[in-house]
Amino acid sequence: MTGTVVLVRGGTLPAAALPLLRTSAVYAASDVDSAQFGVPPVGESSEDIVLLAASRTEPTAAAMLAAGAQLIETSVPPLVEAVEVMDRLRSPGGCPWDARQTHESLRQYLVEETYELLEAIEDNDRAALREELGDVLLQVLFHARVAAEHGRAPFTIDDVARDLVDKLVGRHPNVFADAARIASAEHQELKWEELKQAEKQRKSIVDGVALGQPAVALAGKLGQRSGRAGIPLDLFPQDSSAPAQLFRTAAIARRGGLDPEGELRAVAKQFARDIRAAETAARNAGVEPSTLEAEGWRKFWPSA
């Protein structure tokens, strides 16, 4: 028996395997007990065997390949392979930690990975950007895989992708249909919001604003939305408390075209770098930073 293992991925057979299927004994690896199947199967030693498998690591496929069977597969796009890896990790015999995760338990990692991606963008670190995009993609794949197991309303990564395609096409009629061309990015942004409002049948300008986002970003988003609706600045919180002042600053900044969350983070990161520089300067001068008081910090603080 020569034997052939054919990897079937995404429900697609490699073209090179089609002639074999007409003349060979075909088995599905998922339906065969590798211990009983043997290599070659009893009574079929003179016949070419074709085994259809989803992975070369399936026990029967692995046994045939170890005995010298040829392998036929098509190259798989990395995104498809990533989905397959996630499925394997989540399936019986995969990773116990991955198997017990839920949407709720994964929330913290989604937030952490998103902020790490944001930091890579701010630092203009191309290597980190590539890695962190992969980590965010992992979270998407993970949540979609968990969702596929939901008892009442399951969906898959294909459903997620299909909804995204429908959304992108539907909200760009100027590109994918016969709608009038849009002249500027600003006009496109306004049109996107109009289509979103109509699509989701929103009754308020604040519908769809993620209230769980960081407070400065939330204030900025509300400032932007209220500005589009013509709400005047004098209706912003007017008391002199620190929270009200912070809200006004962030909301007005966003109306003015600034990203208050990003701008504040940039200032905060520079302040952190200044602290490190002052601590280093103090240590170089033989002074332990933990002993510094106000004048000591001023002495070692980096000059502008």
Legacy VTK file of the C-alpha trace (Angstrom):
# vtk DataFile Version 3.0
C-alpha trace
ASCII
DATASET POLYDATA
POINTS 304 float
0.000 0.000 0.000
1.341 3.399 -0.912
-1.328 5.411 0.837
-2.132 9.089 0.629
-3.185 11.540 3.298
-5.266 14.430 1.942
-5.666 17.457 4.161
-9.094 19.032 3.813
-9.215 22.584 5.095
-12.170 24.899 5.033
-14.213 22.185 3.343
-12.003 22.377 0.239
-10.214 19.415 -1.335
-6.813 19.981 -2.969
-7.184 19.737 -6.747
-4.333 17.205 -6.961
-6.335 14.763 -4.845
-9.429 14.621 -7.047
-8.182 11.885 -9.449
-7.298 9.636 -6.497
-10.800 9.843 -5.064
-12.195 8.113 -8.168
-9.911 5.068 -7.962
-8.997 4.624 -4.312
-10.532 3.451 -1.070
-11.371 6.681 0.745
-11.620 7.010 4.515
-12.289 9.965 6.807
-9.790 10.173 9.648
-12.486 11.322 12.059
-14.421 8.084 11.463
-11.500 5.699 11.818
-9.933 4.270 14.968
-6.191 4.468 14.330
-5.512 1.474 16.563
-7.874 -0.737 14.536
-7.207 0.863 11.150
-3.549 -0.050 11.109
-1.167 0.700 8.259
-2.135 -0.793 5.875
-5.740 -1.782 6.731
-6.470 -5.488 6.857
-7.555 -6.820 3.440
-6.520 -3.739 1.489
-2.774 -4.185 1.239
-2.867 -4.081 -2.546
-5.029 -1.025 -2.776
-4.071 2.606 -2.616
-5.660 4.135 0.459
-6.769 7.780 0.646
-7.361 9.232 4.093
-9.173 12.555 4.385
-7.975 14.460 7.441
-8.279 17.962 8.838
-4.759 17.852 10.260
-1.627 15.793 9.778
-1.546 15.328 13.567
-4.793 13.328 13.675
-3.747 9.872 14.970
-4.608 7.893 11.830
-3.107 10.508 9.523
0.039 10.670 11.642
0.355 6.852 11.540
0.039 6.727 7.763
2.521 9.548 7.243
4.978 7.845 9.579
4.669 4.698 7.446
5.579 6.619 4.294
2.247 7.745 2.880
2.364 10.770 0.605
0.753 14.009 1.731
-1.423 16.183 -0.464
-2.394 19.606 0.788
-2.903 23.073 -0.540
-1.241 26.101 0.945
-3.510 27.658 3.524
-3.801 31.424 3.998
-2.329 32.372 7.381
-5.687 33.693 8.575
-7.314 30.321 7.884
-4.436 28.568 9.616
-4.853 30.853 12.632
-8.509 29.816 12.873
-7.489 26.148 12.672
-4.915 26.584 15.425
-7.509 28.276 17.638
-9.964 25.450 16.976
-7.335 22.858 17.914
-6.430 24.650 21.133
-10.071 24.887 22.138
-11.037 21.315 21.168
-10.719 18.125 23.268
-7.067 17.189 23.542
-6.046 20.820 23.124
-5.020 23.315 25.787
-6.836 23.028 29.157
-6.433 26.757 29.871
-7.837 27.772 26.490
-10.693 25.309 26.864
-12.014 26.848 30.074
-12.011 30.491 28.974
-15.248 32.438 28.524
-16.134 35.814 27.058
-16.077 37.202 30.591
-12.690 35.745 31.554
-11.126 37.034 28.333
-12.215 40.646 28.808
-9.109 41.705 30.701
-6.834 40.375 27.971
-8.713 42.226 25.251
-8.260 45.489 27.143
-4.589 44.804 27.878
-3.758 43.830 24.293
-5.579 46.860 22.926
-3.542 49.206 25.105
-0.315 47.439 24.153
-1.233 47.944 20.492
-1.964 51.596 21.189
1.442 51.996 22.829
3.180 50.415 19.824
1.421 52.900 17.542
2.374 55.850 19.745
5.983 54.671 19.921
6.090 54.096 16.144
7.546 50.663 16.860
6.890 48.658 13.705
8.001 45.300 15.142
5.827 45.764 18.222
2.936 46.965 16.053
3.046 43.757 14.030
3.152 41.611 17.157
0.412 43.483 18.998
-1.899 43.389 15.979
-1.496 39.608 16.130
-2.376 39.605 19.824
-5.533 41.628 19.159
-6.404 39.249 16.298
-5.997 36.370 18.745
-8.655 37.926 20.960
-11.047 38.182 18.000
-10.413 34.540 17.051
-10.751 33.428 20.672
-14.076 35.181 21.254
-15.461 33.897 17.943
-14.427 30.332 18.840
-16.093 30.608 22.250
-19.203 32.041 20.566
-19.389 29.043 18.229
-20.031 26.853 21.269
-22.929 28.942 22.585
-26.010 26.808 23.071
-28.725 29.253 22.029
-27.137 31.777 19.683
-23.874 30.402 18.275
-21.898 32.142 15.554
-18.495 31.613 13.983
-15.580 33.727 12.784
-17.066 33.427 9.279
-20.272 35.034 10.531
-18.241 37.834 12.102
-16.351 38.412 8.856
-19.547 38.278 6.786
-21.233 40.890 8.993
-18.161 43.095 8.687
-18.187 42.858 4.889
-21.893 43.733 4.808
-21.281 46.707 7.087
-18.333 48.056 5.096
-20.144 47.706 1.786
-23.407 49.106 3.136
-21.778 52.157 4.642
-19.786 52.986 1.528
-22.482 53.294 -1.144
-20.248 55.861 -2.831
-17.694 53.081 -3.435
-19.780 49.920 -3.900
-23.012 51.347 -5.333
-24.108 54.274 -7.462
-24.266 56.894 -4.717
-22.654 60.282 -5.282
-18.921 60.470 -4.698
-17.738 61.902 -1.385
-15.178 64.660 -1.689
-13.467 64.625 1.698
-12.689 62.433 4.697
-14.732 64.777 6.911
-17.784 64.359 4.672
-17.260 60.580 4.696
-17.184 60.542 8.499
-20.461 62.461 8.696
-22.057 60.183 6.102
-20.875 57.113 8.024
-22.574 58.379 11.187
-25.783 59.157 9.294
-25.899 55.669 7.780
-25.119 54.110 11.160
-27.937 56.070 12.835
-30.417 54.973 10.160
-29.181 51.365 10.115
-29.409 50.893 13.863
-32.552 53.043 14.210
-30.977 55.046 16.986
-33.201 57.565 18.731
-30.495 59.529 20.556
-27.208 61.083 19.461
-25.536 59.276 22.366
-26.835 55.841 21.389
-23.868 53.654 20.535
-21.353 55.621 22.597
-19.335 53.082 24.590
-19.859 54.250 28.159
-17.233 51.801 29.415
-14.342 53.505 27.610
-11.769 55.568 29.552
-13.321 58.703 31.032
-11.290 61.223 29.035
-12.082 59.414 25.775
-15.749 59.218 26.785
-15.904 62.937 27.526
-14.249 63.631 24.185
-16.708 61.422 22.305
-19.670 63.106 23.975
-18.171 66.481 23.110
-17.886 65.421 19.461
-21.404 63.971 19.249
-22.964 66.980 21.002
-21.060 69.338 18.717
-22.493 67.659 15.621
-25.967 68.113 17.098
-25.361 71.805 17.777
-25.469 71.595 21.578
-23.799 74.788 22.858
-20.817 74.763 25.205
-22.726 76.622 27.925
-24.795 73.472 28.474
-21.686 71.547 29.532
-21.312 70.980 33.299
-20.483 74.454 34.629
-19.560 73.911 38.270
-15.979 74.490 39.378
-15.306 70.949 40.577
-12.278 69.148 39.191
-14.395 66.457 37.425
-16.523 69.083 35.666
-13.428 70.991 34.570
-11.858 67.788 33.260
-14.997 66.990 31.298
-15.143 70.456 29.728
-11.457 70.332 28.789
-11.732 66.896 27.149
-15.026 67.598 25.385
-13.908 70.954 24.005
-10.589 69.477 22.861
-12.391 66.797 20.841
-14.667 69.392 19.288
-11.520 71.221 18.255
-10.171 68.180 16.450
-7.812 66.892 19.147
-7.808 63.409 20.648
-7.901 64.213 24.382
-7.155 60.632 25.428
-4.113 60.394 23.182
-2.868 63.905 23.957
-3.199 63.380 27.714
-1.461 60.010 27.445
1.425 61.644 25.572
1.843 64.235 28.339
1.623 61.520 31.006
4.251 59.375 29.260
6.596 62.354 28.992
6.092 63.033 32.696
6.990 59.395 33.441
10.167 59.782 31.347
11.051 62.953 33.272
10.657 61.098 36.575
12.990 58.349 35.384
15.504 60.926 34.184
15.446 62.717 37.541
15.881 59.438 39.409
18.846 58.538 37.211
20.424 61.955 37.719
19.999 61.640 41.477
21.598 58.196 41.564
24.485 59.439 39.425
25.004 62.146 42.036
25.027 59.551 44.829
21.530 60.402 46.070
18.850 57.777 46.602
15.658 58.997 44.829
13.422 57.755 47.648
14.983 60.385 49.935
14.246 63.323 47.635
11.936 66.094 48.757
10.525 68.969 46.695
13.767 70.907 46.247
15.699 67.738 45.504
13.301 66.801 42.717
13.600 70.316 41.288
17.389 70.032 41.363
17.512 66.807 39.347
14.495 67.442 37.123
15.467 67.457 33.427
15.521 70.895 31.848
13.034 71.696 29.144
LINES 1 305
304 0 1 2 3 4 5 6 7 8 9 10 11 12 13 14 15 16 17 18 19 20 21 22 23 24 25 26 27 28 29 30 31 32 33 34 35 36 37 38 39 40 41 42 43 44 45 46 47 48 49 50 51 52 53 54 55 56 57 58 59 60 61 62 63 64 65 66 67 68 69 70 71 72 73 74 75 76 77 78 79 80 81 82 83 84 85 86 87 88 89 90 91 92 93 94 95 96 97 98 99 100 101 102 103 104 105 106 107 108 109 110 111 112 113 114 115 116 117 118 119 120 121 122 123 124 125 126 127 128 129 130 131 132 133 134 135 136 137 138 139 140 141 142 143 144 145 146 147 148 149 150 151 152 153 154 155 156 157 158 159 160 161 162 163 164 165 166 167 168 169 170 171 172 173 174 175 176 177 178 179 180 181 182 183 184 185 186 187 188 189 190 191 192 193 194 195 196 197 198 199 200 201 202 203 204 205 206 207 208 209 210 211 212 213 214 215 216 217 218 219 220 221 222 223 224 225 226 227 228 229 230 231 232 233 234 235 236 237 238 239 240 241 242 243 244 245 246 247 248 249 250 251 252 253 254 255 256 257 258 259 260 261 262 263 264 265 266 267 268 269 270 271 272 273 274 275 276 277 278 279 280 281 282 283 284 285 286 287 288 289 290 291 292 293 294 295 296 297 298 299 300 301 302 303
